[in-house]
Amino acid sequence: MNDLINDFVTQARQWGFICEADPQQGWQIFSTRDRTTWQLDQDRQKWILSIRGVPQISLNRAEAIKFLQLRRNSLSLLFSLGLSFLGK
């Protein structure tokens, strides 16, 4: 596996995203909450973002990382807000 792809998948896993290798198509990265909402599919050195199974846009590595950062931050924010509503 290419080092850049390996680093990308490692980072996604560290952030808690679901990462699966497909021998035919490469890597797939899914939302931590609902695998049907969105996914990133490896296409050589690019990533295809699909929403509810429909391909939307091709992202380079930096754009895909930014997408995951935004998803991670929004989940963290929702989680912290949920805990504050519960009084914790």
N, C-alpha and C positions, 0 to 999 in steps of 0.2 A: 504494500500500500504506500502511496505517495506520502512523504512526511507532512506536507501541508494538509492533506486530507486527514491523516492520522491525528495531527494536532487539533484540527477542527472538531473531529468526532470526540476526542478526549475532553476538550473544553465543554462540548455539549453534554457529555455524560456527567461531568463535574457539576454542571448547573442543574442536573436532574432530569434532562430530557431523555426520552427513550430512543436508543440508537440500535438499529438492526442492520446487519450486513446481508445483502442479497448477492450471491455469486454471479448472477446474470446482469444485474443492474447497478451494483455498488451499494452505497449506504443510503439508508432512509432514517430520518429523524422525525419524531412525532412529539406532539404536545404531551405534557405530563398529566394532563387532566382528561383529555378526550382525544383518542387517536384519530377520530373522524373529522375533527375541526380543521386541522391543517397538518401538512407534512412537507418536509424538504427531501427531495430526491437528488442524489448525486448524478450529475451528467458530466463525466470527465472531471474537469476542474471547476465546473459551475454547479449551482444548486437550483432546482426547479421548485418553486413554492406552489403548492396546490392547496386550495381551500375547498373543503368538502368534496375532495376527489377531482376537482377541476383545475388543471394547470393554469397558473395566473401570470407568473413572471420568472425570468431567469436571473439569478443573483450571482455575483462573484463572491469570493470568500469573505471579503470585508463586509459586503452588504448582508450576507447570510449571518455572519456573527452579530452584526447590529440588530438584525431581526430577532435572533435568539436573546440578545441582551434585553431588548424591549419586552419580549414575552416574559422573560425571567423577572424583570423589574415589576411588570404589571401584576404577575402572580404574587410576588413578595408583598406588594402594596395591598392587594386584596386580602391576603392572608393576615397581615398586620391589622388592617381595618376590621376584619372579622373578629380577631382576638380582642380588639379594643371594645367592640360592641358587646362581647361576652363578659367584659369586666376583667380581663386577664392582662 
